[in-house]
């Protein structure tokens, strides 16, 4: 017998979302990664306040790293405080790592974090987007489409 799909899991919680990434980059694909954290970092994540807007992921020496992400200090950790902007190792399989390395070698491709969340088991995960940077005219086009969609909705609402 198949398992029932859980609709609202109390353990699943989105911690931080990089909404700017979808505007600045054309996301071609995404991948879920584990993230290596210290105990005080996990506690600080549960308290929110983290920022991934300026961060990116890089493949170096056969490992995947999250660079320049901000996790605030945990106030109750006196001795075991963590660095707020340290490099954090991301966990992926060897095949996925090789694929990511090949993709990032193409011109203009980068790995940007989209979301940090706790999954249904309570483990911290990060969703990386394989992205290509948008030019200014592409951003304007995206903004124009979004504005036209809003305008259409208003017109349809007023017509009722």
ABEGO torsion letter per residue (X at the ends): XBBBBBABBAABBBABBBAAAAAABBBABBBBBBBBBBAAAAAAAAAEGBBAAABBBBBBGGBBBBBGBBBBBBAABAAABBBAABBBBBBBBAAAAAAAAAAAABBGBBBBBABBBBBAAGBBBBBBBBBBBBBAAAAAAAAAAAAAAAAAAAAAAAAX
